[in-house]
Amino acid sequence: MQGDPMGGLISAIVWMVLFVGIFYFLILRPQQQQRKKHEEFLKNLKKGDKVITTGGIIGEIKNIEEKTVSLKVCEGCIIKVLKPSIASYYQEEAASREEKG
């Protein structure tokens, strides 16, 4: 006697749906939430904020345009970077603790 072939198909479909559900909740959903959080962060940037780029450049925002941000990185040196490359705010107290520790 052989097993019911439809039962095997249903079992395979259930496992596939379960796998896709786990993949969504462990990988895709957290990435979507992180992207939304970063987009909100970029909308709230303003002149005078100290930020760090994904490349590790620290600077103060001098001008914000639609797609770019002008950063003052030292006296008389202003660079223009793409807005999505701004990673986070720069907090000097946290950086000085890391240097000491």
N, C-alpha and C positions, 0 to 999 in steps of 0.2 A: 504494500500500500504506500502510495506517495502522498505527501502533504498537499493541501489545497494551494494551487499556484496563486490564487487571488489573495490568500492570507499573507503570502510572502511579499507580494506587491504592496499591500496596505502597510505591512510592517516597515518596508523600505521607505515608503512615503512618510510615515510617522517619524522615522529616524532622521530623514532629510529635513523635515519641518523643524524638528527639535534642534538639529545642528544649526540651521539658519537662525533660529531664535536665539540660541546661545551666542552665536557670532555677532548678531545685531546688538545684544545687550552688553556684551563684554568689549566689543571693539568699535562698532560704528556709532552707537549712541554717545559714548563718552567723547569721541572725536567731534561730533556735531555740537555738543554742549561746550567744549573747549573753544571751538571756532566761533560760536556765538558770543562767548565771553570776551574773546580777543577783539571781535568786531565792535562790541560795546566799549571796550577799553579805547580803541582807536577813535571812536566818535567823541569820547570825553577828553581827548588831549587838548591842551591849551598852551598858549605862549608862556614861557617861563618854567614849564615842567622839565625836570631833569629825567632823561630816559636813557635806556641802554638798547642798542640794536642787537639783532640776532648775530651780527658779526663781532659783537663785543665793544663797539664804539659807544662811549659815554658822551652825552652832550645835552645842552639846554636848547629847548625849542625856541626858535626865533620867528619862524613863519610856518603856517600850515596852509597848504593848498589842497586841491581835491585829491590828488594822487601822491603828492610828495610832501616832505617835511624838511625844513632847513634847520640844521643843528649847528650851534656854536660849540666847537670842540676845544678851542683855545682862543686866546686874544687874537682877533683879526682873521680867524680861520672859521669859515662857515661852509659846511658841506650839505648837499641835498641828498636825501635818501628816500626810497619808496616807503610810503606809509605802512604797508604790511610788514616791513622789516623792523619796525619798532617792537621790541619784545616786551618790555615792562618799564615801570618807573625805576629810577635809580635812587637807592637810599644809601647815603654816605655812612650812616652809623653802622649799618649791617656790613658794609665793605670794610670799614676800619676795624671792626671786631674780627673779621676773617684774617686780616693782615697780622693782628696781634696774636691770634690763637694758633 
